[in-house]
Amino acid sequence: MSGFEEHRAVLLGLGYRLLGSMWDAEDVVQEAYLRWVRADRSEIREPRAFLVTVVTRLALDQLRSARVKREAYPGPWLPEPVHAGEFGPMETAELRDTLSYATLHLIERLSPPERAVFVLREAFEVPYEEIAGIVGATPAACRQTHHRAVRRLSGGRDRFHPSAAEHGELLTRFLDAARDGDLTTLTELLSEDVVAYNDGGGKVRAALRPVTGRDNVVAFVTGLLARYPLDEVRIAESNGQPAVWTRLGGQEQLVTLDVRDGRIHAVFAVLNPDKLTRVRPA
């Protein structure tokens, strides 16, 4: 195991960013460990580079099959929420940004190779020459892929998200306005093109399509709170940002927001119980 454990947190963070699932990330990291054990260590000059290559390639294989599964998923598929501490120190803004829930949701738009290039370069600052060897492309092609991915994901917004304090304040205002039925404040907090995603995984009742537009989201949120009792509300942490743990009508869920320019552009509600095990309050 010598040399592997010191890289485990980084490898988990890489696998999770690529796959959006800690279950799958742990699987690829375990397989990488088995390959590490079987490898001729004298042939490995850079253990970290070797392990990053193995985890990325294993994750790419999983992503290709996961796309088929996610297309058949009942309702919107959302990433599994996690605590940021699972991956060690978040020393750079890029590490924090690529772990944020909104970014993980956005990179679902990328093809598996685009996702690998984006995550390796953006989060871990892997040189293009190394990325090229991992994904089987030229350094120039990887550079173009990275720039194209950044443009696709930026959507005209700042690359980095608001501070935890700003995010938490908006989350609290949103929650208070929803509970109080304050339609004016709710409307002010939401962008015109806001989207609400609900992931029940076919295991619990949840909206099977995204709810789009400010008026529809306001009606959806206030309608839920009028119909079901809000039994529990706790401020929690998910993916390095404030989130809300709630029990609505007896159903546990974690709610996170995509905040841009002081307004809410997306509401993510994870209700699938299989995805809540790592963030459930003690």
N, C-alpha and C positions, 0 to 999 in steps of 0.2 A: 504493500500500500504506500510505500515510501514515495514522496513526491506528488502523489495524487491528491491527498486530503487538502493540501494547501491551495489547490485550485478548485475544490469542489463548489464553493459558493459562487465563484465566477462562472463555472460551467452550468450550474443550476440557473443562474441569471440569464445566461445565453440561451439555454434550452427553453426557459419560460418565455422569454421575449419572442422567440421564434414560433413557439407552439401555442402560447396563451393558456397553457394548462400545466400546473405543477405535477399532476400525475404523469403526464407524458414526459415532462422535463426530467423527472426522477428516473423514468424508464431509460431514456437515452443516456443519462449520466451513469446509470448502473451498467449499461452495455459498454459505455466508454471505459469504465473501470475494468471490466472483464478483458477488453482488448488491450488495455494498458498492462494488465497482469501477464497476458500471453505474449506481449511484444518483446523483441530483443532490445533491452534498454540501451545497449551499447550503440545501437543505430539511431537513437533519438537524441539529437543535439539540443533541442528546445522542447522540454516537456509540455509547457503551456501551449505552444503552437501546435504540437501534435494532438493534444487533447481538444483544443478548440476546433481543429479540423475534423476530428472524429465526431464530436458532438454536433457540429453544423451539418455534416453529411447525413448523420443518423436522423437529425431533425428534419432535413429536407425530404428524406424518404417518408417520414411520418406525415409531413405536411401534404405531400401529394395524395396520400390515401385519406387524410383528414378532410380534404376538400370535398370528396365524394360524400363522406359522412355528414359534413356540415350542410351540404345542399339538401340532405334528407332530414335534417334536424327539425323538430316541430317548433316553429316560431323562430325568432331571432336567436342566433348563437352569440353569446358574449363570453369574453375571457373569464377564467376562474380568478376571483379576487384573492390576493395574497397580502401578507405583511412584508413591507420592504426589507425588514431585518433578516429575512431568509437569505438574502444575497450579499450580506456584508456591507461595508461602508459605501454610501452613495457619494463618491468624492467629486464627481463632476456634474454639471448641469445636464450634460447629455445622458449620463446614467440615470439621473432622476427623470428626465423627460421621456426617455424610451421605456421606462417602467410605468408611466402614468397610464391610467385606465383608458383615457381618451385616445392616447397614441396607439396603445395596443389594439384598440378597436379600429382605428384608422388603417393600421398596416395590414389588416385583413384584406384590404383592397389590392394589395400587391401580390404578384405571383411568388411562388416559393423562392426562386433565385433572387428576385428583386428584394424580397424580405431579408434573405440572408446577407446580401450586400449591404443593405441599409443598416441592419442591426450591427453587423461586424464593424462597419466604418463609423457609424454614428455613436454607438454606445461604447465600443471597445477600442476605437481608433486603430484598428488593424490596418496596416499599409495595403494599398491596392495590389501590390505585387503578391502579398500573401493571400489576399482575398481571391485573386485570380486562380491561384493554385488550388484553393478550397472548392470553388464553384465551377472550375473548368472553363474559364474565359480569359481574355486578355486583360491586363491592367487598364488599358484605355477603355475597354468595354465596361469594366467594373466602375470606373470613374463616371462614365456617362450614366450608367444604371443608378448610381447613388444620387447624382444630381437630379435625374429624372424623378426618382422616388421622393426626394425632398420637395421638389416642386409639386408633385401630386398630393403630398400630404399637407403642404403648408396652407393651401386654400386661402391665401392672402392674409393669413394671421401671423402673429409673432411665433417664432419657433418654440419658445418656452412658455410654460404655463404660469399663472399667477402664483404668488407665494401661498404657503399653507394657511397663513392668517387670512389673506383675502379670500381664498377658496372657502375656508371654514365660515367666514362671516356671511358669504353669499348662500352657503348651504343652510345656515341657521335661519336666515331671512326667508329663504324658500320654504323651509319646513314650517316656520311660524305662520307664514301667509297661507300655506295649504291647510294647516290645522284650523286656522281662524276663518277660513273661507273668504279671505281678503283678496277678491278678484283683481282689484286695482293694483295692489303690490305684486301679485303673481304675474300679471300681465307685464308690468314694468321690468320684472326680473328676467323674463324670457325673451329670447330673440324671436324675430318673426318666423324664422325657418327652423325653430327648435324641433327636435325629434326625441320621443320617448321610446326606449327599447325595454322590453320585458322578457327575460329568459326564464321560462319555467321548465324547459327541457322535456315537456310532455308529461312531467311528473306531478305538477301542481297547476292550478288554473292561472293562466297569464294571457295577456293579449298576444295573439299569434302573428300580428303584423305591427311594424313600427307605427306609432301615433305621430303624425306630422303636422306641423303648423301650430302657432301660438294658441289660437282659439281652441283647437282640438285637444292640445295637451292640458290647457287649463280645465276644460270640461272633463277630461279623463281623470286628472288628479283629484279634482273636487268631487267628482262622482264617486270615486273609490272611497274617499274619506267620509262621504255622506252615507255610503252603503255599509261599510265595515268598520268595526271599532278599532281604534289605534291603541293596542294594548301595551306597547313597549317602544320606547325611543331612546337610542343611545348614540352619542357621537363616537365614531370608531375611526380606525385608520385602514385604508386599503391602497396598496400600490404607492405608498408614500404620501398620500393626500387624505384630507378629512373625508369621511363617508358617514352615512347614517345607517345604523342597524335598527330595523323596526320589526314589529310583529303586528300585521294588519289582518284583522279577521282571523287570528290564529295562525296566519302564514308568515314565517320568518322570511326576511329579505334584506339585502344590502343595497343601498341606493348611493350612487356616485354621480357626479356632474362633470360635464365638459364646460369649463368657464373660459370665455374669451371676451376681452374688452369690457369686462364688468357685467356681462350678461351670460345667461345659461343657454348654451347651444345644443346640449344633449343631456338627457336624463337616462341613466342606466340602472335598471332594477334587476338584480340577480335573485331569482326565487328558487331555482333548481337546487334542491338540498345537497346534491352531490358536489356542488361548487361552493358551498358555504362552510365546509368543515374546517377550513384553515383560518377563517375570520370570525367564527362564532364566538361571542364573548363568553368568558369563563363563568 
